[in-house]
Amino acid sequence: MPADFSNGYEAIASRFIESRSPDMGATVVAEWSRVLAPGSAVLDLGCGSGAPISQVLADLGFAIHGVDASPSMAAAFAKRFPNAPVECAAVENCSFLNRTFDAIVSWGLFFLLDAGAQRKLIARVSDALRPGGRFLFTAPSQACSWADSLTGLPSVSLGEAAYRIELEAAGLALTGTRLDEGGNHYYLASVTPRTWPPPR
């Protein structure tokens, strides 16, 4: 049996797509995107079907790209956005992160990964962002662990203090946090100016 890199979401893809709120996160993401230049390239990590996060960004005229480890989710994204590139792969290893983007967004994904994978992914996100690039992801503000409500698999948040440290270590600055109407906690970060050679 092939390995499931979707953290159990392929098995419940249809239920997730049907139950995903058409508005949850849309307002926060739209507000966050106001600083982006028109036509900016934005990568949606753990894109699902693209609703509502990529849909909001596409409606605002951004060039969206999606990646999801669930074949069913990636297929739903491709159907919704036939002209948008999409990759079916584990986000930690996706080829899109070998390219560069103006912004990267990740809604409801980070805490599905173990702590080590989250740290590595933050570093890869930083490498894939252009100078001045922006990053938004969701995870609880407190350090905690729980069973995912849909799959029953472990979820873990490093907590705001630890995420700030990891972001800074990767060359990103935590510029703010937000809460949406559902109580989801958002981290907003941007690329910090890099100097060369690095300070000793």
Secondary structure, DSSP 8 states (H G I E B T S, - for coil): ----TTTTTTTTHHHHHHHS-SSTTHHHHHHHGGGS-TT-EEEEET-TT-TTHHHHHHHTT-EEEEEES-HHHHHHHHHH-TTS-EEES-GGG-GGGGS-EEEEEESS-GGGS-HHHHHHHHHHHHHHEEEEEEEEEE--SS-EEEE-TTT--EEEE--HHHHHHHHHHTTEEEEEEEE-TT--EEEEEEE----SS---
